[in-house]
C-alpha cells in the first residue's frame, strides 16, 4: 500500500514535467528523447525503494537503463507500447548511497534524464550516554559534558532528558547543545540528577528512535567551615563533654578529627552526613584546653574556630529584670521576666511565684499552663495572660544542669503589679513595635510631678515676696511728718488715717 501511495505521488509530481516536455517537443518539432527520472532522495538501510523513468512522446519501443554514478548499470527495462513508466525497484544497502539517472533510447536516439541523489539512512542502534569526566561527578563550578553515542546510525538528531523530562531551551537549568553533546559549563547542585537521550532519524515521515539508559550525574558541594560546640553530662561519678563538629553544607564523605591544644584526640569518617561526635573526659571548673574541629574531603581541608573546654559552675549574682509589653493602643499585653545569672556554663533555671514553684515544663521546655511561656532555655518567662491574679513577687533560681541535686543560687524577689487600670489605659502612649519598662514610665511621671511642685513652690515664694515689698511701700507712704508711727490697728482700709 505504501509503495502504491508513493507511486501515485510521483505521478502527480511528474505530470507538470511531462506537460512541459511535450510542449517543448511540439514547439521544436523535434523527436529527441528526453527521459524524466522520479524517486526518493532518502531511504532507510534495508528498505525497498522504487525509481521510475519515462520518456514522453517517444515512439516505441523505448529502452531504459537505470544508472548509478560512475556509470554503473543497475537495471534495464523496455517499453514496447510507448508512454509507459519503467520501474526500477531495489533493496537499499550501504552501497546504494549515490546519484542515479536513467537513459532512454528510442528511434536510434538516446537521452539522459535528470539526476537524483539517494542518501542511505542508517537507523540508530545501541545508544548510550558517555561523560567527560567519567564517572559523571564533579564539584560545583566545574564542566561536565555528556555525549549521546550510538553503535550505528546516520542522519541523526538527538533529544535529551533530565529526570525524565525533555531538555529544551526553556528549561530552568542552563544547558548548551552541540551536536550529540549536552554541555554544562558551570555545574550547580541543580544539575544533579538522571540523564538519558534519544537518537532518531526521519524518512518520509517515518521516525525511528533508539533510547539510552539513564546515567546519574553527581554534583559535589564544597564543604563549609566546620562549627564546634560541646555539651556536658555526668555518668556515675565521672563527667564528660560531648563535642559536636559539623559543616552546614558539603558532600560526604568527609573525615572529621578533634584536636585539643593542638593534639589529635579523636578521628571519624562520615559517609552519610557531615556531623561527628567526640566524648572527652572533663572536670567541672577546670580548663581542659582549647578544642578545634578539622574536616577533610578529597580536595579540601577546613578547621573550625577554637573553643575552650571549660565548665563554669553556677554561682554569682542572680537577678530578675521585668519588661512590660503593650499593644498598639497602649494596653498592657504581657510581661517578660529575664533571669540574669552572672556565672554558669550549663544552667537549669526554675521560677517561683510568691515563693511557690511555677508549674513544671514539658519535654519541649514549655510550661504546662498555657498562659506562660519559657524561652531562651528557661531563662525568660513570658506572662502572656495578665490579670490582677498574676500580680505578686517573682524570683528565679539556677543550678548546674548536670547536677540534679546541686545547690541553687537565687535572685531577690521582683514585684510584678497588674491592676485593672493598667490593663485598659496608660498616661504614656507606647508604640506597638517597642517594649516600655514600667520603671521608666514611673520615673518620668515622678519627674513631671516634682517639676510641677517646684514650679508651684516658686510661684508661692514669688507671691509672698511681692506682697512683702508692697506692704513696706504702703507703710512708708502713711508715716506722719513728726516721724511718730501710728499703731497698725489705726490704719484704715484704703491707706488713710482717721
C-alpha positions in Angstrom: 0.0 0.0 0.0 2.8 2.4 0.9 4.5 1.7 -2.5 1.3 2.4 -4.4 0.8 5.7 -2.5 4.4 6.7 -3.3 3.9 5.9 -7.0 0.7 8.0 -7.1 2.6 10.9 -5.5 5.4 10.5 -8.0 2.9 10.5 -10.9 1.4 13.7 -9.7 4.8 15.3 -9.4 5.7 14.1 -12.8 2.7 15.5 -14.7 4.0 19.1 -14.9 7.3 17.9 -16.1 5.7 15.7 -18.8 3.5 18.6 -19.9 6.5 20.9 -20.3 8.5 18.2 -22.2 5.6 17.6 -24.6 5.2 21.3 -25.2 8.9 21.6 -26.0 8.7 18.7 -28.4 5.7 20.2 -30.1 7.2 23.7 -30.3 10.6 22.5 -31.6 9.2 19.7 -33.7 12.0 17.6 -32.5 11.8 13.9 -31.9 14.7 13.9 -29.4 14.4 11.6 -26.4 14.0 13.5 -23.0 13.5 10.9 -20.2 12.5 12.0 -16.7 13.5 10.1 -13.5 11.5 10.2 -10.3 12.3 8.5 -6.9 13.2 9.1 -3.3 16.2 11.1 -2.1 16.4 9.3 1.3 15.8 5.7 2.3 16.4 3.6 5.4 19.0 0.9 5.1 17.4 -2.4 4.3 14.2 -0.8 3.0 13.0 -1.2 -0.6 12.7 1.8 -3.0 11.3 2.3 -6.5 12.6 4.7 -9.1 10.5 5.4 -12.3 11.7 6.7 -15.6 9.6 7.8 -18.6 10.4 9.3 -22.0 7.2 11.0 -23.1 6.3 11.4 -26.7 8.9 8.8 -27.7 8.0 6.3 -30.3 8.0 2.7 -29.2 9.9 0.7 -28.4 11.8 2.6 -25.7 14.8 1.0 -23.9 15.5 2.3 -20.4 18.8 1.9 -18.5 18.9 2.8 -14.8 22.4 4.0 -13.9 24.3 4.9 -10.7 27.1 7.5 -10.5 30.3 6.2 -12.0 28.5 4.6 -15.0 27.3 1.6 -13.0 24.3 -0.1 -14.7 21.8 -1.1 -12.1 18.9 -2.4 -14.2 17.2 -2.1 -17.6 13.6 -2.1 -18.9 11.8 -1.9 -22.3 8.5 0.0 -23.0 7.0 -1.7 -26.1 3.9 0.5 -26.2 5.5 3.9 -25.6 4.5 6.5 -22.9 4.8 3.9 -20.1 6.9 4.2 -17.0 9.9 2.0 -16.5 10.0 1.0 -12.8 13.2 0.0 -11.0 12.9 -1.5 -7.5 15.8 -2.2 -5.3 16.6 -3.1 -1.7 18.7 -0.3 -0.1 22.2 -1.4 1.0 25.0 0.7 2.3 26.5 0.8 -1.2 23.2 2.2 -2.6 24.2 5.6 -1.5 24.9 7.7 -4.6 23.5 9.6 -7.6 21.1 8.0 -10.0 19.9 8.8 -13.5 18.3 6.9 -16.4 18.9 6.7 -20.2 16.2 6.3 -22.7 16.8 5.0 -26.3 14.1 5.2 -29.0 14.3 5.5 -32.8 18.0 5.5 -32.7 18.2 8.4 -30.3 19.4 8.4 -26.7 18.5 10.8 -23.9 19.8 11.2 -20.4 17.4 12.1 -17.5 17.8 14.3 -14.5 19.8 13.0 -11.5 18.6 12.1 -8.1 21.0 11.7 -5.1 19.9 8.9 -2.8 21.1 9.1 0.8 21.0 5.9 2.7 19.9 6.5 6.3 21.1 4.0 9.0 18.8 3.9 12.0 20.4 4.4 15.4 21.2 1.4 17.5 22.8 0.7 20.9 22.5 4.2 22.1 24.3 5.1 25.3 25.3 8.2 27.3 29.0 8.8 28.0 30.5 11.6 30.0 33.6 13.7 30.5 34.7 13.4 33.2 33.9 9.8 33.8 32.1 8.9 36.0 29.9 11.9 35.7 30.7 13.5 39.0 32.3 16.9 39.6 32.4 19.8 42.1 30.2 22.8 41.7 31.6 25.3 39.2 33.2 22.5 37.1 32.4 21.5 33.5 30.6 18.3 32.6 29.9 17.1 29.0 27.5 14.3 28.2 27.6 12.6 24.8 24.8 10.6 23.1 26.8 7.9 21.3 25.4 5.2 19.0 27.0 2.0 17.7 25.5 2.6 14.3 23.4 5.4 12.8 23.4 8.3 10.3 21.5 11.5 9.7 20.6 11.6 13.3 19.0 14.1 15.6 19.2 14.0 19.4 16.8 14.6 22.3 18.0 14.9 25.9 16.0 14.1 29.1 16.8 15.3 32.6 14.9 13.5 35.3 12.7 12.0 32.5 11.7 15.5 31.3 12.8 16.7 27.8 15.5 19.3 27.9 14.7 22.4 25.9 15.9 25.9 25.6 13.3 27.0 28.1 14.5 24.5 30.8 15.2 26.4 34.0 18.6 24.6 34.5 21.1 26.1 31.9 22.4 23.6 29.2 24.2 24.0 25.9 23.6 21.7 22.9 26.4 20.9 20.4 25.7 18.0 18.0 25.2 14.9 20.1 26.6 16.6 23.3 24.9 18.2 26.2 27.3 20.7 27.8 27.1 22.0 31.4 29.7 24.8 31.6 29.5 25.6 35.3 27.5 23.0 37.2 25.5 23.7 40.3 23.6 21.3 42.6 20.6 21.9 40.3 22.3 19.9 37.6 22.5 16.8 39.7 20.1 14.0 38.6 19.4 11.4 36.0 20.1 11.9 32.3 19.2 9.9 29.1 19.0 10.6 25.4 17.2 9.5 22.2 19.0 9.3 18.9 16.5 9.4 16.0 16.1 9.9 12.3 13.1 10.6 10.0 12.5 9.4 6.4 9.2 10.2 4.6 7.5 10.9 8.0 8.7 7.6 9.4 10.6 8.2 12.6 13.0 5.6 14.1 14.2 6.1 17.7 16.9 4.5 19.8 16.9 5.3 23.5 19.7 5.1 26.0 19.6 4.0 29.6 19.8 6.6 32.4 23.1 7.8 33.9 23.3 9.7 37.2 25.2 13.0 37.3 26.5 13.9 40.8 27.4 17.5 41.6 29.7 17.7 44.7 29.3 20.6 47.0 32.4 22.2 48.7 32.4 21.6 52.4 31.8 24.7 54.5 33.9 25.8 57.5 33.1 23.4 60.4 31.5 24.6 63.6 32.0 23.3 67.1 30.1 23.2 70.3 30.0 21.0 73.4 27.6 19.7 76.0 28.3 18.3 79.4 26.8 15.4 81.3 27.5 13.2 84.3 27.7 9.5 84.2 28.1 7.8 87.5 30.8 9.8 89.4 32.5 10.9 86.2 31.9 13.9 84.0 32.2 14.0 80.2 32.0 16.6 77.4 30.2 15.7 74.2 31.9 17.7 71.5 29.9 18.1 68.2 31.6 19.0 64.9 29.6 19.7 61.8 29.6 21.5 58.5 26.3 23.2 57.3 26.9 22.3 53.6 29.0 19.9 51.6 29.0 16.5 50.0 30.1 13.4 52.0 32.3 11.5 52.6 34.5 13.6 54.9 37.0 12.9 57.7 36.5 14.7 61.0 39.1 15.0 63.7 39.1 16.7 67.1 42.3 18.4 68.4 42.9 19.5 72.0 45.6 22.1 72.4 47.0 21.1 69.0 47.0 17.3 69.7 44.5 15.0 67.9 42.2 13.2 70.4 39.6 11.8 68.0 39.0 10.8 64.4 36.0 9.5 62.4 35.0 9.1 58.8 31.4 10.1 57.9 30.0 8.7 54.6 26.3 9.7 55.0 26.4 13.0 56.9 28.6 15.9 57.9 28.2 15.6 61.7 30.6 14.0 64.1 30.6 13.5 67.9 33.5 13.0 70.3 33.4 12.2 74.0 36.0 13.8 76.2 36.6 13.3 80.0 36.2 16.6 81.8 36.1 18.1 85.3 33.8 20.9 86.3 35.6 24.2 87.0 38.8 23.0 85.2 40.1 24.4 81.9 40.6 21.3 79.8 42.2 23.1 76.9 41.3 24.6 73.5 39.4 22.3 71.1 39.1 22.6 67.3 37.5 20.5 64.6 39.2 19.6 61.4 37.3 18.3 58.3 39.0 16.9 55.2 37.5 16.0 51.9 39.2 14.7 48.8 40.2 18.2 47.8 39.6 20.4 51.0 40.8 20.8 54.5 38.9 23.2 56.8 39.3 24.0 60.5 36.8 25.4 63.0 37.2 28.3 65.4 38.7 27.4 68.7 36.5 26.8 71.8 37.7 26.5 75.4 36.5 23.3 77.1 35.7 24.7 80.5 32.6 24.2 82.5 31.9 27.1 85.0 29.7 26.0 87.9 26.5 28.1 88.6 27.0 30.9 91.0 27.5 34.6 91.5 24.7 37.2 91.4 21.2 36.4 90.2 18.6 39.0 89.4 15.2 39.3 87.6 14.6 42.1 85.1 10.9 42.9 84.3 9.8 44.3 80.9 6.2 45.2 80.1 4.8 44.8 76.6 2.0 46.9 75.2 -0.4 46.7 72.2 -0.8 49.4 69.5 -3.5 51.2 71.6 -1.2 51.3 74.6 -2.9 48.5 76.6 -0.8 46.2 78.7 -0.5 42.9 76.9 2.2 40.8 78.5 5.2 40.9 80.9 8.6 39.4 80.2 10.9 38.4 83.0 14.6 37.7 82.4 16.7 35.8 84.8 20.3 37.1 84.8 22.9 34.7 86.2 26.4 36.0 86.4 28.2 32.6 86.3 27.4 29.2 84.9 28.0 27.4 81.6 25.2 24.8 81.7 22.3 26.1 83.8 19.0 24.8 84.8 16.6 27.6 85.8 13.5 27.4 87.8 10.9 30.2 88.5 9.0 30.9 91.7 5.8 33.0 92.2 5.1 34.2 95.7 7.7 31.6 96.9 5.8 28.7 95.2 7.4 27.0 92.2 5.7 27.6 88.9 4.2 24.6 87.1 6.7 22.2 85.7 7.6 22.2 82.0 7.1 19.6 79.3 9.7 17.9 77.1 10.0 21.0 74.9 10.7 23.3 77.8 7.2 24.8 77.8 5.2 25.2 81.0 2.1 23.2 81.4 -0.1 26.3 81.9 -1.0 27.7 78.5 -0.7 31.4 79.5 3.0 31.2 80.4 5.9 30.6 78.1 9.5 29.8 78.7 12.2 30.8 76.2 15.9 31.0 76.0 16.4 27.7 77.7 14.1 28.7 80.5 15.9 32.0 81.2 13.0 34.1 80.1 9.5 33.8 81.5 6.7 35.4 79.5 3.4 36.1 81.2 1.1 36.2 78.2 -2.2 36.5 80.1 -2.2 39.3 82.6 -4.8 39.9 85.3 -4.6 41.1 88.9 -4.1 37.4 89.9 -0.7 37.5 88.2 0.4 40.3 90.5 3.0 39.2 93.0 6.6 38.5 93.6 8.6 36.6 91.1 12.1 35.0 91.7 14.3 32.8 89.7 16.9 30.3 90.8 19.6 28.4 88.9 21.8 25.3 89.4 24.1 23.2 87.2 22.0 21.2 84.7 24.3 18.2 85.1 23.9 18.0 88.9 20.3 17.1 89.8 20.9 17.6 93.5 23.2 20.6 93.1 22.8 23.8 95.2 20.6 26.6 93.9 21.5 30.3 93.6 18.5 32.6 93.9 17.6 36.1 92.9 15.8 38.6 95.0 12.0 38.9 94.6 10.8 41.2 91.9 7.3 42.7 92.2 5.0 42.4 89.1 1.9 44.5 89.7 -1.1 44.3 87.4 -4.2 46.4 88.0 -7.4 46.8 86.1 -6.4 50.4 85.3 -3.0 49.3 83.8 -4.8 46.8 81.6 -7.0 49.5 80.0 -5.1 52.7 79.8 -1.7 54.4 80.2 -0.7 58.0 80.6 2.2 57.5 78.3 1.5 56.1 74.8 3.8 53.3 73.8 4.4 52.2 70.1 3.4 48.6 69.4 6.8 47.8 68.0 8.6 48.7 71.2 8.6 47.5 74.8 8.5 50.0 77.6 9.7 49.2 81.1 7.3 50.1 83.9 10.2 51.6 85.8 10.9 54.1 83.1 7.3 55.3 83.0 7.2 55.7 86.8 10.4 57.8 86.7 9.0 60.1 84.0 5.8 60.6 86.0 7.8 61.3 89.1 9.9 63.9 87.4 6.8 65.6 85.9 5.1 65.8 89.4 8.3 67.1 91.0 8.7 69.8 88.4 5.1 70.8 88.8 5.5 71.0 92.6 8.7 73.0 92.2 7.0 75.4 89.8 4.1 75.8 92.3 6.6 76.5 95.1 8.4 79.1 93.1 5.1 80.8 92.4 4.2 80.8 96.1 7.5 82.2 97.1 7.4 84.9 94.4 3.9 85.9 95.5 5.0 86.2 99.2 8.0 88.3 98.3 5.9 90.6 96.1 3.3 91.0 98.9 6.1 91.9 101.4 7.6 94.5 99.2 4.2 96.1 98.5 3.4 96.2 102.3 6.6 98.1 103.0 5.8 100.6 100.3 2.4 101.2 101.9 3.9 101.7 105.4 6.3 104.3 104.1 3.5 106.2 102.4 1.4 106.7 105.5 4.1 107.6 108.1 3.4 111.0 110.0 5.6 114.0 109.5 6.7 114.1 113.1 8.2 110.6 112.5 5.9 109.1 115.0 4.4 105.8 113.7 0.8 105.1 114.1 -0.3 101.8 115.6 -1.1 99.3 112.9 -4.6 98.9 114.2 -5.3 102.5 113.5 -4.6 102.3 109.8 -7.9 102.1 108.0 -8.6 100.2 104.8 -7.6 102.3 101.9 -4.4 103.7 103.5 -6.0 106.8 105.0 -5.7 107.8 108.8 -8.6 108.6 110.9 
